[in-house]
Amino acid sequence: MSGDTTKFYDYKSSTSSNVTIPKRVAKMLNWEHKDEINIVVKTLKIEDSQYTGLFLFKKEKS
């Protein structure tokens, strides 16, 4: 399984952390500055491997 590489930042002086999303990926997804992005933790089994990761999405407005 492959994908774009990004970084995880853990700031000791804060109760939150950051994952950097490349701007071209955000643009492909039509994400804009300060959009509310939802997050779900999922485990996927692909062939003989198991991956735990994040699914990030912006809810579509009806």
Rosetta constraint file for C-alpha pairs under 8 A:
AtomPair CA 6 CA 19 HARMONIC 7.15 0.50
AtomPair CA 6 CA 20 HARMONIC 5.95 0.50
AtomPair CA 6 CA 21 HARMONIC 6.67 0.50
AtomPair CA 6 CA 22 HARMONIC 7.42 0.50
AtomPair CA 7 CA 19 HARMONIC 5.83 0.50
AtomPair CA 7 CA 20 HARMONIC 5.85 0.50
AtomPair CA 8 CA 17 HARMONIC 7.44 0.50
AtomPair CA 8 CA 18 HARMONIC 5.88 0.50
AtomPair CA 8 CA 19 HARMONIC 4.64 0.50
AtomPair CA 8 CA 20 HARMONIC 6.89 0.50
AtomPair CA 9 CA 17 HARMONIC 5.63 0.50
AtomPair CA 9 CA 18 HARMONIC 5.11 0.50
AtomPair CA 9 CA 19 HARMONIC 6.31 0.50
AtomPair CA 10 CA 16 HARMONIC 7.26 0.50
AtomPair CA 10 CA 17 HARMONIC 4.72 0.50
AtomPair CA 10 CA 18 HARMONIC 6.75 0.50
AtomPair CA 11 CA 15 HARMONIC 7.66 0.50
AtomPair CA 11 CA 16 HARMONIC 7.11 0.50
AtomPair CA 11 CA 17 HARMONIC 6.06 0.50
AtomPair CA 21 CA 25 HARMONIC 6.83 0.50
AtomPair CA 21 CA 26 HARMONIC 6.74 0.50
AtomPair CA 22 CA 26 HARMONIC 6.52 0.50
AtomPair CA 23 CA 27 HARMONIC 6.03 0.50
AtomPair CA 24 CA 28 HARMONIC 6.17 0.50
AtomPair CA 25 CA 29 HARMONIC 6.35 0.50
AtomPair CA 26 CA 30 HARMONIC 6.14 0.50
AtomPair CA 26 CA 31 HARMONIC 5.06 0.50
AtomPair CA 26 CA 32 HARMONIC 7.41 0.50
AtomPair CA 27 CA 31 HARMONIC 5.88 0.50
AtomPair CA 27 CA 32 HARMONIC 7.57 0.50
AtomPair CA 31 CA 35 HARMONIC 6.38 0.50
AtomPair CA 31 CA 58 HARMONIC 7.51 0.50
AtomPair CA 35 CA 58 HARMONIC 7.56 0.50
AtomPair CA 36 CA 58 HARMONIC 6.46 0.50
AtomPair CA 37 CA 56 HARMONIC 6.42 0.50
AtomPair CA 37 CA 57 HARMONIC 5.51 0.50
AtomPair CA 37 CA 58 HARMONIC 4.83 0.50
AtomPair CA 37 CA 59 HARMONIC 7.62 0.50
AtomPair CA 38 CA 56 HARMONIC 5.61 0.50
AtomPair CA 38 CA 57 HARMONIC 5.21 0.50
AtomPair CA 38 CA 58 HARMONIC 5.99 0.50
AtomPair CA 38 CA 59 HARMONIC 7.53 0.50
AtomPair CA 39 CA 54 HARMONIC 6.50 0.50
AtomPair CA 39 CA 55 HARMONIC 5.68 0.50
AtomPair CA 39 CA 56 HARMONIC 4.68 0.50
AtomPair CA 39 CA 57 HARMONIC 6.60 0.50
AtomPair CA 40 CA 54 HARMONIC 5.66 0.50
AtomPair CA 40 CA 55 HARMONIC 5.12 0.50
AtomPair CA 40 CA 56 HARMONIC 6.62 0.50
AtomPair CA 41 CA 52 HARMONIC 7.20 0.50
AtomPair CA 41 CA 53 HARMONIC 5.73 0.50
AtomPair CA 41 CA 54 HARMONIC 4.68 0.50
AtomPair CA 41 CA 55 HARMONIC 6.29 0.50
AtomPair CA 42 CA 52 HARMONIC 5.70 0.50
AtomPair CA 42 CA 53 HARMONIC 5.63 0.50
AtomPair CA 42 CA 54 HARMONIC 6.18 0.50
AtomPair CA 42 CA 55 HARMONIC 7.00 0.50
AtomPair CA 43 CA 50 HARMONIC 6.87 0.50
AtomPair CA 43 CA 51 HARMONIC 5.50 0.50
AtomPair CA 43 CA 52 HARMONIC 4.19 0.50
AtomPair CA 43 CA 53 HARMONIC 6.41 0.50
AtomPair CA 44 CA 50 HARMONIC 5.68 0.50
AtomPair CA 44 CA 51 HARMONIC 5.19 0.50
AtomPair CA 44 CA 52 HARMONIC 6.33 0.50
AtomPair CA 45 CA 49 HARMONIC 5.78 0.50
AtomPair CA 45 CA 50 HARMONIC 4.45 0.50
AtomPair CA 45 CA 51 HARMONIC 6.43 0.50
AtomPair CA 46 CA 50 HARMONIC 6.26 0.50
AtomPair CA 46 CA 51 HARMONIC 7.88 0.50
